[in-house]
């Protein structure tokens, strides 16, 4: 006796999996890269205007499972977003970022990315429902994206599109899903990943991404395949061709992030990013064809970061480093002492 497995698509319609062809990540990414840039993700699109709501596929228990997993691995998810920001700098949207002048200096970058981190913490810590802090943060981010898109249209004849919004999703979740152990994420079950992917599928929907372009799928397997395809076709080749604009923007980014986590160095982070993307821990192969070699202090810092990543396989170590970063997040919001030292008391505190 054959049983047909049923599930629900993003519109809440029951589907019979036997009626659908086998999923192909390559074809999905083909459509994303060719069709996704033709459709906007701002006030000119139906998905942007209609999606600021609870998605029909929303599963509260699964969403909370994703939140719980992030809570228990906050350091790894902060590292994921850091590497994601560096990797996203290779995308054409860098021109839009430069145009907005929101990240062109360390101080401006600090204010922008501190706000981004705090909005993410609201998504990770509060209920996804109208009137919540999470909902408020989504509304603010939607307005920021829409304003940037309007400016891009006026100055560059460019609007934020579905492709770039979907690729940006990778920046906040991708490395955690497909390169977990290289960012200190060693204990991730299928259900844990399903919860995190669902959370970002919901966030992507609320930010205006059409389901056909949403890289966070119902299936963990499909999502992983899409992420690997994006690494192979978008991020690895993109990071091998970075130019002067990238370095200027990335230096400002890391300079700003030093107001949150002192001691960061761009050259060290780029070597580590290439190792994570390629999926290895061999320092001798850390993108030597694309990056300048590290000096002695840079090499020592790289080894330190790799040792921390290795030690995070042990729960005791992970417990204490996560507690440390939760205290840092509290400081970022209430008493940003590192930013006081770097930028001065007047500029360090931001309102979100």
Secondary structure, 3 states (H helix, E strand, C coil): CCCCCEEECCCCCEEEHHHCCCCCHHHHHHHHHHHHHHCECCCCCHHHHHCCCCCCCCCHHHHHHHHHHHHCCHHHHHHHHHHHHHHHCCCCCHHHHHHHCCCCCHHHHHHHHHHHHHHHHHHHHCCCCCCCHHHHHHHHHHHHHHHHHHHHHHHHCCCCEHHHHHHHHHHHHHHHHHCHHHHCCCCCCHHHHHHHHHHHHHHHHHCCCCHHHCCCCCCHHHHHHHHHHHHHHHHHHHHCCCCHHHHHHHHHHHHHHCCCCCCCCHHHHHHHHHHHHHCCCCHHHCCCCCCCCCCHHHHHHHHHHHHHHHHCCCHHHHHHHHHHHHHHHHHHHHCCHHHHHHHCHHHHCCCC
